[in-house]
Amino acid sequence: MRGAFLKVIRNFRDTRLTGIHIFVIVQGIDTGCSNHMCGDKKAFSELDESFRNTVKFGGKMLVVSLYVEDLIYTGNDAAMFDRLKKYMMLEFDMSDLGMMHYFLGIEVVQSAAEILDRFGMNNCNLAETPTEAGLQLVKYPEEGRKVDSRVFKQIVGSLMYLTTTRPDIMYSVSLVSRYMECPQEIHLVAAKRILRYVQGTIDCGVFYKRGNKSDFLGFTGSEYARYKDDRKSTSAYVFMLGSGAVAWSSKKQSIITSSITEAEFVAVTACACQAIWFRRILEELQFKQRGPTAIYCDNTSMIKLSKNPVFHGRSKHIDVRFHFLRDLTKDEKLT
């Protein structure tokens, strides 16, 4: 869904409400009422019902948001956009500002559509996944053919920008970004597949729903020594707060691990660092987390290793900095 913008030149002062509404007057305003409350049947421009009565449509979804005289709307049916603009402009003195670019001082950029247009992928064949199943990339394939590195870097750079709002392409973009130095045709094909996937999911995004539980949860995992160039594993994590993801990452580990358990241990440690940082931010925002933050991992051996204070011979060679995870678990900051 994409947002569009209308601006009301003359406000909704004459719109009538249904029923009686009670208003609580903020401190500092003299109303002449001893209890600082009053009732009215006439609309204020900030009231939701006055606005809903004006633009209520049945059928397909149309989402409208109003702040004073600024109105933004989005939905899944272009015809409803036209109906909304037509009826609103007949009823009120309004100006159509087109697609939304700024709202309340916040810049809104339709990055995905612009990127697809830039690289000529508007009418491409859609892909169901950002990466082909079982794909094996190497730096110098046997039958490789070099491609224009500038174009490849531009595609990857644009996709990296999209990962700030698209966790579903984080792994795939991280993968193709490893081959920026001397890209081959197979690398370009992999990058363009991500664009094909974006084209098919351009109206998808992270949905944050009001009223959901505010538990801060982490999920992490690793991909063990899959790629032949250096056999380093890949770490990944995602954090959920309420109904949506708020932080995510996928990157190659800095060391070579000798087992899946060790690769998972490194991945969980990176996830734990992010969890501690996020807990501090939430505390500063007066949203302090009560109790430890749960981090979910599907490796039983790693979970036991993080809780066991005894160092086993096979795990001593892991760098000391990763063992702070045990202390966090012991101090009940993480679980």
C-alpha positions in Angstrom: 0.0 0.0 0.0 1.2 3.5 -0.8 0.2 6.7 1.0 -1.2 9.8 -0.7 -1.7 13.3 0.8 -4.6 15.8 0.9 -4.5 19.2 2.7 -7.7 20.8 3.9 -7.7 24.5 3.3 -11.0 25.1 5.3 -11.4 22.8 8.3 -14.2 20.6 9.5 -15.7 23.2 11.9 -19.3 22.8 10.7 -19.5 19.0 10.8 -22.1 17.7 13.3 -21.5 14.8 15.6 -24.0 12.1 16.6 -24.7 11.9 20.3 -23.3 13.9 23.2 -19.5 14.0 23.8 -17.7 14.8 27.0 -14.4 16.8 26.8 -11.9 17.0 29.6 -10.3 20.4 29.6 -6.6 20.5 30.2 -5.2 22.5 33.1 -4.6 26.2 32.4 -7.8 26.8 30.3 -10.6 28.8 32.0 -13.9 27.3 30.9 -16.2 28.6 33.6 -16.9 25.1 34.7 -16.1 24.1 38.2 -15.3 20.4 37.3 -13.3 21.3 34.2 -15.5 19.1 32.0 -18.1 20.1 29.4 -20.4 18.6 26.8 -21.0 19.5 23.2 -22.7 18.3 20.1 -20.6 20.3 17.7 -17.5 18.9 16.1 -13.9 19.8 16.7 -11.5 19.0 13.8 -9.6 16.6 15.9 -12.5 14.3 16.6 -12.3 10.9 14.9 -16.1 10.4 14.5 -16.6 13.7 12.6 -14.0 12.6 10.1 -15.2 9.0 9.8 -18.7 10.1 9.0 -17.3 12.0 6.1 -15.2 9.4 4.4 -16.7 6.1 5.4 -16.8 3.6 2.5 -17.8 -0.1 2.4 -16.1 -2.9 0.7 -12.3 -2.9 0.2 -9.9 -1.5 2.7 -9.2 2.2 2.9 -7.1 3.6 5.8 -7.4 7.4 6.4 -5.4 9.4 9.0 -6.1 13.0 9.9 -4.1 15.5 11.9 -5.7 19.0 12.0 -5.9 19.9 8.3 -3.4 17.3 7.0 -5.0 14.1 5.7 -3.2 11.0 4.5 -4.8 7.8 3.1 -3.8 4.4 1.9 -5.5 1.2 0.9 -5.5 -1.7 -1.5 -7.8 -0.4 -4.2 -6.9 2.5 -6.5 -10.6 3.2 -7.4 -11.3 3.9 -3.8 -8.5 6.6 -3.8 -10.3 8.4 -6.6 -13.6 8.2 -4.9 -12.2 9.6 -1.7 -10.6 12.5 -3.4 -13.7 13.3 -5.4 -16.1 13.2 -2.4 -13.7 15.1 -0.1 -13.0 17.9 -2.6 -16.8 18.3 -3.2 -17.4 18.6 0.5 -14.4 20.7 1.5 -11.9 23.1 0.1 -8.9 20.9 -0.3 -5.7 20.6 -2.4 -4.4 17.3 -3.8 -0.6 17.1 -3.0 -0.2 13.7 -4.7 1.9 10.9 -3.3 3.0 11.5 0.3 6.6 12.7 0.6 6.4 14.7 3.9 4.0 14.4 6.8 4.4 16.3 10.1 8.0 17.0 9.3 8.8 13.4 8.5 10.1 12.5 5.1 8.4 9.5 3.5 10.2 7.9 0.6 8.7 5.1 -1.7 12.2 3.6 -2.0 11.2 0.1 -3.4 9.2 1.5 -6.3 12.0 4.0 -7.2 14.7 1.3 -7.0 12.7 -1.0 -9.3 12.2 1.8 -11.8 15.9 2.8 -11.7 17.1 -0.7 -12.6 14.3 -1.4 -15.2 12.6 -4.1 -13.1 9.1 -2.8 -13.1 7.8 -5.5 -15.4 10.1 -8.3 -14.3 9.0 -11.9 -13.5 8.2 -12.2 -9.9 10.1 -14.4 -7.5 8.5 -16.1 -4.5 11.7 -16.0 -2.4 14.6 -13.6 -2.3 17.1 -16.3 -2.7 17.0 -19.6 -4.7 16.8 -22.6 -2.5 20.2 -24.3 -2.1 22.1 -21.5 -3.8 25.9 -21.8 -3.6 27.8 -18.7 -4.4 31.6 -18.5 -4.8 33.9 -15.6 -5.4 35.3 -17.0 -8.6 33.0 -19.5 -10.3 34.6 -21.8 -12.9 32.5 -20.6 -15.8 32.0 -17.1 -14.5 31.7 -13.9 -16.5 32.5 -10.5 -15.1 29.7 -7.9 -15.0 29.8 -4.1 -14.6 30.8 -3.7 -11.0 29.3 -0.2 -10.8 25.8 -1.5 -11.7 26.2 -4.4 -9.3 27.3 -2.1 -6.4 24.4 0.3 -7.1 21.9 -2.6 -7.0 23.4 -4.0 -3.7 23.7 -0.5 -2.2 20.0 0.2 -3.0 18.9 -3.1 -1.5 21.0 -2.5 1.6 19.0 0.7 2.1 15.8 -1.3 1.8 16.8 -3.7 4.6 16.2 -0.9 7.1 12.5 -1.6 6.7 12.5 -5.1 5.1 13.8 -7.8 7.4 12.8 -10.5 4.9 15.6 -9.6 2.5 18.3 -9.0 5.1 20.0 -12.4 4.7 19.9 -12.4 0.9 21.3 -8.8 0.6 24.0 -9.6 3.2 25.0 -12.6 1.0 25.3 -10.8 -2.3 27.1 -7.9 -0.6 30.1 -10.2 0.0 30.9 -10.2 -3.8 31.3 -6.4 -4.4 35.0 -6.6 -5.3 34.8 -8.6 -8.6 31.1 -9.5 -9.3 30.3 -12.3 -11.7 27.2 -12.9 -13.7 25.9 -15.4 -11.0 26.2 -12.7 -8.4 24.2 -10.2 -10.5 21.5 -12.8 -11.1 21.2 -13.4 -7.4 20.9 -9.6 -6.8 18.3 -9.2 -9.4 16.3 -12.1 -7.9 16.0 -10.0 -4.8 14.6 -7.2 -6.9 12.1 -9.6 -8.5 11.0 -10.7 -5.0 10.7 -7.0 -3.9 8.5 -6.4 -6.9 6.1 -9.2 -5.9 6.0 -8.0 -2.2 6.1 -4.2 -2.8 2.9 -3.7 -0.7 4.2 -5.8 2.2 5.8 -4.4 5.3 6.1 -4.8 9.1 2.8 -4.2 10.8 2.7 -2.6 14.3 -0.6 -3.1 16.0 -1.7 -1.1 18.9 -2.6 -2.9 22.1 -0.5 -6.0 21.7 1.7 -7.3 24.5 4.8 -5.3 24.8 7.2 -8.2 25.6 10.7 -7.8 24.1 11.7 -11.1 22.5 14.7 -12.2 20.5 15.2 -15.0 18.0 18.6 -16.1 16.7 20.2 -18.7 14.6 23.2 -19.4 12.4 24.1 -21.0 9.1 27.2 -23.2 9.6 30.1 -23.0 7.2 27.9 -23.1 4.1 30.0 -21.1 1.6 33.3 -22.4 0.3 35.3 -19.2 0.0 36.2 -19.0 3.7 33.9 -21.4 5.5 32.8 -18.7 8.0 29.3 -19.1 9.4 26.5 -16.6 9.2 24.8 -15.1 12.3 21.3 -13.8 12.3 18.8 -12.4 14.8 15.5 -10.6 14.9 13.8 -8.8 17.9 10.1 -8.4 18.4 8.3 -5.8 20.4 4.6 -5.9 20.5 3.3 -7.1 17.1 6.3 -6.4 14.9 10.0 -6.7 14.4 12.0 -3.7 15.6 15.6 -4.9 15.0 17.2 -7.5 12.8 20.6 -8.5 11.4 22.4 -11.0 9.2 26.1 -11.0 8.8 29.1 -13.2 8.4 30.9 -14.2 11.6 34.4 -12.8 12.1 35.9 -16.1 13.2 35.8 -19.7 11.9 34.0 -22.1 14.2 34.6 -25.8 14.3 31.1 -27.0 15.1 27.4 -26.0 14.7 27.2 -25.4 18.5 30.1 -22.9 18.4 28.5 -21.1 15.5 25.3 -20.9 17.4 27.1 -19.6 20.4 28.7 -16.8 18.5 25.3 -15.9 16.9 23.6 -15.8 20.3 26.3 -13.7 21.8 25.9 -11.1 19.0 22.1 -11.2 19.7 22.7 -10.7 23.4 24.8 -7.6 22.8 21.9 -6.1 20.8 19.4 -7.1 23.5 21.4 -5.3 26.3 21.7 -2.2 24.1 17.9 -2.3 23.3 17.0 -2.8 27.0 18.9 0.4 27.9 17.2 2.3 25.1 13.8 1.1 26.3 14.7 2.1 29.9 15.6 5.6 28.8 12.2 5.8 27.1 10.5 5.0 30.4 9.7 1.5 29.1 11.9 -0.6 31.4 11.7 -4.3 30.8 10.7 -6.4 33.8 12.5 -9.6 34.1 15.0 -11.1 31.7 14.8 -10.9 27.9 14.0 -14.2 26.3 16.2 -15.2 23.4 15.0 -18.2 21.4 17.5 -20.6 19.8 17.0 -24.0 18.3 20.3 -25.6 19.4 20.1 -27.6 22.6 23.9 -27.9 23.0 24.4 -24.2 22.8 21.7 -23.6 25.4 23.4 -26.0 27.8 26.8 -24.4 27.1 25.5 -20.9 28.0 24.1 -22.1 31.3 27.0 -24.4 32.3 29.7 -22.5 34.3 32.2 -25.3 33.6 34.6 -24.9 30.7 35.0 -28.0 28.6 38.1 -28.7 26.6 36.4 -28.5 23.3 35.0 -25.0 23.9 38.1 -23.3 25.4 39.4 -22.0 22.0 36.3 -19.8 21.6 37.4 -16.2 22.2 36.9 -15.0 25.8 34.6 -12.2 24.7 31.9 -14.6 23.8 31.7 -16.0 27.3 30.1 -13.0 28.8 26.8 -14.6 27.6 27.1 -17.0 30.6 27.3 -14.1 33.0 24.2 -12.5 31.4 22.3 -15.7 31.8 23.5 -16.1 35.4 22.5 -12.6 36.3 19.1 -13.2 34.8 19.3 -10.4 32.2 18.8 -13.0 29.5 17.0 -16.3 29.4 
